[in-house]
């Protein structure tokens, strides 16, 4: 029987340090296609070729100013400066795969409802290639 990875174990590492107090993380990859319709196939099914790739990284968490990991002030600083940061999506287990990319934070929000945990939510656009490797 297959061993399914527990989502709790997957997280983003920001420049090698885990994003602190994270509650969710998602990497979204997409590829455009380009239509290759010619006079030779005009009456048949539409055909496509692979085009450009792009992606985003979404992550959310609880706001903490004393986490030993990457916190909301680091995220804000990268957002404010437009700095590309290296993100790794991994469960940090030896022999397991990871996906790594440079990300520019394009959206950042903070929330603080009465008697609720304060939270942040961020989206980053992937700039350049996404690489896959194996944790050592």
matplotlib code that plots the C-alpha trace (Angstrom):
import matplotlib.pyplot as plt

x = [0.0, 1.2, 2.4, 0.5, 2.3, 0.6, -0.1, 1.0, 4.6, 4.8, 5.8, 7.7, 11.3, 12.3, 16.0, 16.5, 14.4, 10.8, 8.0, 6.9, 3.5, 2.3, -1.2, -1.3, 0.9, 0.3, 2.4, 0.4, 2.0, 0.5, 1.5, 0.1, -0.6, -0.4, -2.8, -1.1, -3.9, -2.8, -4.5, -3.5, -5.6, -8.3, -11.2, -9.9, -9.4, -7.6, -3.9, -1.7, 1.9, 3.3, 4.0, 5.3, 5.2, 4.3, 3.3, 2.4, 3.0, 0.3, 0.8, -1.0, -0.2, -0.7, 1.1, 3.8, 6.6, 8.8, 8.9, 12.4, 11.5, 10.7, 7.9, 5.6, 8.1, 10.4, 7.6, 6.6, 10.1, 10.4, 7.0, 7.9, 11.3, 10.2, 12.9, 12.8, 13.3, 14.1, 11.2, 11.4, 8.3, 9.2, 8.5, 12.3, 12.7, 15.8, 15.2, 11.9, 11.5, 11.4, 10.4, 12.4, 11.9, 12.4, 9.3, 8.3, 5.6, 2.7, 0.0, 0.0, -2.8, -3.1, -6.2, -7.1, -10.7, -11.9, -11.0, -9.6, -6.0, -4.4, -3.4, -1.5, -2.0, 0.5, 0.9, 4.1, 4.7, 7.3, 10.1, 12.3, 12.4, 11.0, 13.6, 13.0, 15.5, 15.8, 16.4, 19.8]
y = [0.0, 3.5, 5.8, 9.1, 12.3, 14.1, 17.7, 18.9, 17.9, 19.9, 23.5, 26.3, 27.0, 30.7, 31.0, 27.8, 28.6, 27.3, 29.9, 30.2, 29.3, 28.3, 26.8, 26.1, 26.2, 25.7, 25.7, 26.3, 25.5, 26.1, 25.9, 27.9, 26.2, 27.6, 26.5, 25.0, 25.1, 24.8, 24.5, 20.8, 20.1, 22.8, 20.2, 18.0, 18.4, 21.5, 20.8, 22.5, 22.7, 23.3, 27.0, 29.0, 27.8, 30.0, 29.6, 31.0, 30.1, 30.7, 30.5, 31.4, 31.4, 32.7, 36.0, 35.5, 38.0, 35.6, 32.6, 31.2, 30.8, 33.3, 35.6, 38.2, 41.0, 39.1, 38.5, 42.2, 43.3, 41.1, 42.4, 46.0, 45.8, 43.6, 41.2, 37.7, 35.1, 31.4, 29.1, 25.3, 23.2, 20.1, 17.8, 18.0, 14.2, 12.5, 10.9, 12.8, 15.2, 19.0, 21.8, 25.1, 28.4, 32.1, 34.0, 37.7, 38.4, 40.0, 40.0, 40.2, 40.6, 40.6, 39.9, 40.4, 39.6, 40.1, 37.1, 35.2, 34.3, 37.0, 35.7, 36.5, 35.4, 35.8, 35.1, 35.1, 34.9, 32.4, 34.1, 31.7, 28.0, 25.6, 22.9, 19.5, 17.7, 15.1, 16.0, 14.8]
z = [0.0, -0.9, 1.9, 1.5, 2.5, 5.3, 4.3, 7.7, 6.8, 3.5, 3.9, 2.3, 3.2, 2.6, 1.8, 3.8, 6.8, 7.3, 7.1, 10.7, 12.1, 8.6, 8.3, 4.5, 1.5, -2.2, -5.3, -8.5, -11.9, -15.3, -18.9, -21.8, -25.1, -28.6, -31.4, -34.4, -36.9, -40.5, -43.8, -43.6, -40.5, -40.7, -40.9, -38.1, -34.3, -33.1, -32.3, -29.8, -28.8, -25.4, -24.6, -21.7, -18.1, -15.0, -11.5, -8.1, -4.5, -1.9, 1.8, 5.0, 8.7, 12.1, 13.0, 15.5, 16.2, 18.2, 15.9, 15.3, 11.6, 8.9, 10.1, 8.7, 9.0, 6.7, 4.3, 4.4, 3.8, 0.7, -0.5, 0.1, -1.6, -4.5, -3.6, -5.2, -2.6, -3.0, -1.9, -1.4, -1.2, 0.8, 3.7, 4.5, 4.6, 3.2, -0.2, -0.8, -3.7, -3.3, -5.7, -5.6, -7.3, -6.9, -6.0, -5.9, -3.3, -5.2, -2.6, 1.2, 3.7, 7.4, 9.4, 13.0, 14.1, 17.7, 19.8, 16.8, 15.9, 13.8, 10.3, 7.2, 3.6, 0.8, -2.9, -4.8, -8.6, -9.6, -11.6, -13.7, -13.6, -11.0, -10.2, -8.7, -6.6, -3.8, -0.2, 1.1]

ax = plt.figure().add_subplot(projection="3d")
ax.plot(x, y, z, "-o")
ax.set_aspect("equal")
plt.show()
